[in-house]
Amino acid sequence: MTCGGCTSSVTKALKALNGVINDVTVSLSGGKATVQYDEKLTTTEQLKSAVIEAGYGVDASSAAEQAQGKGCCG
């Protein structure tokens, strides 16, 4: 992620999922998204898919899954 537009795109994609509570924080500097969601309505796979469909990648190699990806500004 390279700009505020990137964070906005990821935030919008995550908030669009059923079960995501409006507490979504995307950190441009950290390249991370923190999402509060209802596990009965949304899975981590659905969260990952939303980030990927928004044009970004997901790094699941660490204990905390991190959103990473190409920048929208080049």
N, C-alpha and C positions, 0 to 999 in steps of 0.2 A: 504494500500500500504506500502510495506516495503523496497523497493530498487529502484534504477534507472531503472531497467528492468520493474518494475510495471508502472512507469510513462511513459516509452516508449511504453508499450503495450496500455495504455489508449490513449495516444496521437495518435498513429497509427490508432487505432479503430475510433477515432473521425474524424481525417483527411480524412479517407476513405469515409466518407459520402458526398453525393452530396450536395453542398450548404455550406459546411464548408469552410470558408476562412482560409488560412494557419496560422491564428493567434490563435493557441491553446497553452495554458499554463497549465501544470499540476504540482501542488505543492505536493511534497512528504511529507513535514513537515505539511502542512495544510490539506492534503487529499482532495484537491479541484482541479477542472478543470475549467478554464475560456476559453470559446469558442466564437469566433466571427463567426456568420453564417447568411445566407440569409433565413429569415423566410418564403419566398415564396418557397424555395426548401427543407428545412429541418425543422422538428418540434422538440420540446423538447422531445417528446416521442421517436423519432428516436435517439436523442442524448443519452437518458437514455438506450435505448435498446443496443446501441453500447457499452456502458460501461459495461452493464450486460453481453453481449455476450463475452466480453473480460475477464470475470471472476471476475468482481467486482460488488459491490452493489451501489445503489444510495439512498442517504438519502434526501428525499424531505420534511422533517419536518420543515426546516428553510426557511426563505424568499429566500435565495440563495441556490439552489440545490447543494449538495455536493457529490462528488464521494468518495466512501469508499469501502473497500473490503479486501479480503484475500490477503495475500502476495504471491508472486510467489516463494519466497525463504524459505517458511515454517513458 
